[in-house]
Amino acid sequence: MIFSETNTKIAPALVKAWGEIENPKHNARVKVKSKKTGTEYTFNYTDLKGIFDEAKRVFKDNGITIVQNAYTDTVEGRKFVSVETMLLHSSGEWVKSQPLQFEAPSGMQDMGGYITYMKRYSVSAMLGIATEEDDDANGASGNDYQYQSKTASPKQVGALKASVKRLADMKGKTDEEVYQKLKEHLGDFQNIEKLSSVYASKAIDTVNAWIKKYENN
């Protein structure tokens, strides 16, 4: 971990928070496929929101907040995604994790899933809490974890459809033509109703940016 130049304020605050924080309740489920046997099983875990809810419970009274940053780098032609977690104290002092880095997937939905998982793993390690029922031996075995991405809300789906229709009408195109352009820009998807929340949010921002650009031309 990396510390700010001084830590006389954040150190006692973290010690106090450590005495109060508890392992959060498991509120989600993951399917795991064994690479050795091919069998599947499920276990419960705590999603990112559940972790933050528990952290806020104790951090708000100790002047601490959590800041996470995700970014990509290209090294020798390969793209990597990294996540850093910082515990920031009201005094300005901080403690930060070393970057957690994995090779980036190609699709936007996969990227969102990677980043969410990395944020969970990074902040859990910083807080010293257990967020999964799975044991260390299985976690180290390289088995395939199939975490369920949060599905886009009806509000997000509605907003995306409205923005797509608006752009299509402005340019004299069909909605499907706009969706095709979106797939080329962000990655393929089959059913708009089953988009991940991360993908839907990015798609809405992208289409709205196209609308703004078209209006300004």
Summary of the structure (lengths in Angstrom):
residues: 217
radius of gyration: 20.6
end to end distance: 48.5
largest distance: 62.4
contacts: 611
relative contact order: 0.14
helix: 45%
strand: 24%
